[in-house]
């Protein structure tokens, strides 16, 4: 999986993406974050996509992961996610994801 997850006890979760990311990677990431062992620290996430070389996914794929994040809000409460995406591709994808999640994540 091209993501590393570092849960900082009592604080937040750092997520770093590298290489090529695909929709299956994002779904697996969210399954790990929001699954049965979800912790309080996933409610504040810092996502760094600086080292992502390429992303293979469609707008519908991003909607799928956005729906996972939106569903997690219902279970975990407010979730805040900050994304660092300096490349044009990852910036564009992160903005598209933001459009899909704005209402749910901003409402909290």
C-alpha positions in Angstrom: 0.0 0.0 0.0 1.5 3.4 -1.0 0.3 5.0 2.3 2.0 5.0 5.7 -0.1 5.7 8.8 1.3 7.1 12.0 -1.1 7.5 14.8 0.2 10.0 17.3 -1.2 8.9 20.6 -3.7 11.4 22.0 -3.3 13.8 19.2 -3.8 13.0 15.5 -3.0 10.7 12.5 -0.2 11.4 10.0 -0.8 9.8 6.6 1.9 9.9 3.9 1.3 8.8 0.3 4.1 7.8 -2.1 4.4 6.5 -5.6 1.3 5.5 -7.6 -2.1 5.5 -5.8 -5.2 3.7 -7.0 -8.8 3.7 -5.8 -8.2 0.3 -4.0 -5.4 1.9 -2.0 -7.7 4.7 -0.8 -10.5 2.3 0.1 -8.0 0.2 2.0 -6.7 3.3 3.8 -10.1 4.3 4.9 -11.0 0.8 5.9 -8.0 0.8 8.2 -8.7 4.2 9.6 -12.4 3.8 10.1 -12.7 0.1 10.7 -13.6 -1.7 13.9 -10.4 -0.6 15.6 -10.9 3.1 14.8 -9.3 5.4 17.4 -10.0 8.9 18.5 -6.8 10.2 16.8 -8.3 9.6 13.3 -10.7 12.5 13.9 -7.7 14.8 13.1 -5.7 13.8 10.0 -2.7 15.3 8.2 -2.3 13.8 4.7 0.9 14.5 2.8 0.7 13.7 -0.9 4.0 15.4 -1.8 5.7 12.2 -2.9 2.8 10.8 -5.0 4.0 10.4 -8.6 0.7 9.4 -10.2 -2.9 8.7 -9.3 -5.1 6.3 -11.2 -8.7 7.0 -10.4 -11.9 8.7 -11.7 -14.2 11.2 -10.2 -16.6 8.3 -9.3 -13.7 6.6 -7.5 -13.1 9.8 -5.5 -16.8 10.0 -4.7 -16.5 6.4 -3.2 -13.8 7.4 -0.8 -15.5 10.7 0.0 -18.6 8.6 0.9 -16.4 6.6 3.3 -15.2 9.8 5.0 -18.7 11.1 5.2 -20.0 7.9 6.8 -17.2 8.0 9.3 -18.5 11.3 10.5 -21.8 9.7 11.5 -19.9 7.1 13.5 -16.9 9.0 15.0 -18.2 12.6 15.1 -16.4 15.6 13.7 -13.4 14.7 11.5 -10.9 17.3 10.3 -8.5 16.4 7.4 -5.7 18.7 6.2 -4.1 17.7 2.8 -0.7 18.8 1.5 -0.8 18.3 -2.3 1.8 20.5 -4.1 1.6 18.8 -7.5 -1.2 19.8 -10.0 -2.6 16.3 -10.2 -2.8 15.6 -6.4 -4.0 19.2 -5.8 -6.8 18.8 -8.3 -7.8 15.4 -6.9 -7.8 16.7 -3.4 -10.0 19.6 -4.3 -12.5 17.3 -6.1 -12.6 15.1 -3.0 -13.2 18.3 -0.9 -16.2 19.2 -3.0 -17.7 15.7 -2.3 -17.0 16.0 1.5 -17.5 19.7 2.2 -21.0 19.5 3.5 -20.4 16.5 5.9 -17.0 17.6 7.1 -17.8 21.3 7.4 -21.0 20.7 9.3 -19.2 19.4 12.3 
